[in-house]
Amino acid sequence: MSQKFIIPHKGITRKQDRKTLNGHKSAILWFTGLSCAGKSTLAYEIEEELFKRGLRAYVLDGDNVRTGLNKDLGFSAEDRKENIRRIGEVAKLFVDAGLIVMAAFISPYEKDRESVRSIVEDNEFVEIYVKCSLEVCEQRDVKGFYKKARAGILKNFTGIDDPYEEPEHPEIVVETDKMTVEKSVEKIMNYLEEKGYINKWKGESTLKEALDIK
């Protein structure tokens, strides 16, 4: 069937209605950086902080997505581009649902990251550059990927034989080789509060405590 016969259906409930119901804005928090820079760690820590406040959020993690939705993709430039395109479309659905979605992907190419920014509204894409020196990333690599890449066993590995294009104008930069996880999380949460994505934290009892979640 030709693409021209596909007509997107618009529902009755609007994105703004879902945001109002949730009590916060929706957005993509896009964590980009080298492998082992700390993207997933920060994404899950932010999810936990948002959950404590009773806010609706979810993490899309690179390895997790590649075991399901994108398991048919490799690591060529073309497959990396398609990987980010698909994730962008999924993240956009989360934003439409009124959620804050954390996307943790190396996403090495500036053009691909900007393509995701372009499909959502202004202020719905927050690029977070998880900056860390290659040396420290290699020291953290318990899986030995960098070592295999330097030995030529792994091909197209970002930072070794494939480039990483640093964000030119990210909304947030956290230098994880200089900052603790706690300080990095604090910086991101402060940004979300200051820009009005979430309300300022008043220190009430957390949702986890209210639900007695262990």
ABEGO torsion letter per residue (X at the ends): XBAAABBBBBBABBAAAAAAAAGBBBBBBBBBEBBGAGAAAAAAAAAAAAAAAGBBBBBBBAAAAAABAAAABBABAAAAAAAAAAAAAAAAAAAAAGBBBBBBBAGABAAAAAAAAAABBBGABBBBBBBBBAAAAAAABAAGAAAAAAAGABBGBBGAABBBBBBABBABBBBAAABBAAAAAAAAAAAAAAAGABBBBAGBBBAAAAAGBX
